[in-house]
């Protein structure tokens, strides 16, 4: 059964996917109609935060790699690059997909500012979000592992 994401019928006070209620037919400020289960659960402010996390993770990965090489640390020590590389990958993937894996796990979405998250009550939508969140986590893990392995194998 296809259920519309939003029911804007006259007299309706709730949105099926959220726990929001609006008095006197007020318009939501979070644009819940932009939410698409398993596709898009964050807006511009959250996308920018994910992009910043990707940049910081990338800089940390590069900086740590340079330090390890400068200290002539054994190549196996470069496996520690896994964590910042995975963080960088996660940030960039989430920004690109406009989808937060953490929000998916928590069953929320956010198209407003920080702290404006909305709970998703539809079980099918939550399941789609969790599935996409796992895909992002797996991809981030794989990229972090590949970067760390590549760093170990580099003959520097």
N, C-alpha and C positions, 0 to 999 in steps of 0.2 A: 504494500500500500504506500503510495507516494504521499508524504505529508509535507505541506509547505513549511519552509523554515519559519515563517512568521504568519500569524493569523491576525490580520488587521480588520476583521469584521467589526461593524458597529457594535458597541457594547462590550467588546472584549477588553479585558484589562491586563492580560498576561501574554507573554511570548512563550510558546511551547518549549523552545530550547533554553530559555533563561529563567531565572527567578526574579526578574525585574517586574515591578508593578508601577504603573504610572497613574497618578491622580488626574482626574478631569481630562483624560486623553492627551496628556503631555507627550511631546515627541522625545524619544530617547536621544541622549547626547552621544551615545557610544556607537551608533550605527550598527545595531546587531544584524541588520539585513546584509551586511558585508561579510559576515561570518559564513564560511562554507566548511562543513565537517570534513576533516581530512585534507583540506586544500588550503585554507587561509584562516588563521586565528589571531593575527596581530596586525595592528595598524602602523602608520608611519613612525610614531615615537618608539615603539617596541622594535621595529625593524632597524632603526638607527642604533638602538642599544645593542642588538645582535651584531651589527656591522662593526661597532666599536670593539666588542668582545673579540671578533675575528682579527681585527687589526692588532689589538693588545696581545692576543695569543700568538700571532705571527711574529711580532717583535720579540716576545719572550722566547719563542723557539729559536729565532736567529741569534739573539743575544746569548742564550745559554749554549748554543752550538759553538759560537765564537769563543766563549770562555773555556769550554771543555777542550777545544783545539789548542788555545793559547796555553792552557795548563798542561798540555800533553797528557791528558787523562786517557786511560785505556779505552779503546773503541767501545767496549761493552757499556761503559758509563753513559754513552750517548743514548742508550735506551730511555733515559729520563726525559728525552725530548718528546716521548709519546704523549705525555699529559698536556703540555702547552700546544702541541700540534693538533691534538684532538679538540682542545678548546677552540683553537682558531678555526678548524674545519667546521665545528658545530656552529659557531657564530656566523660564518659566511654562508653555510648551507641554510640555516634558519632565516637569515636576512633575504637570501635569494628566493626561497620558497614562501616567504611571508607566513611562516609557521613556526611556532615555539613548541619544542618537544616537552619542555617542563610544564607549560600550560596544558598541554595535551594530557600529561600524566595527572595533573591536578583537576582536570575537567573544567577548565575555564577558557575564556578568550578575552582579548583586550584591544579595543580600537580607540581608546581614549588615552589619557595620560597615565602616569604611574599610579597604581592603586585603583584604577577604574575597571578592574576585571569583573567579568560576569560569569556566573556559574552556568554550566550546560546541564540541563536535566534530562535531555533526550538520550536514552541508553545507546541507540544506534549511532548517534552523532559522536558520543563519547568513545565508542568502540573504534570508529573510523579515525578519530583523533589519536587514540592510543597506538593504533597500527602505524600511522604516519610518524608518530613520535619515535617508535621503535626503529623505523627505517632510518630516520635521521641519526639516531644514536648509533646504530650499526655502521652507517657510512662514516660518521665522525671517528668511531673507534678504528675502523679499517684505515682511514687516512692517517690518523695518528700513528698507528702501527707501521704503516708503510714509510712514513717520514723517519721514524726512529730506526727502522731496519736499514733504510738507505743511508742514514747518517753513520750507522755502525759499519756499513760496507765501504764507505768512502775511504780511499787510501790516503787520507790526510793525517 
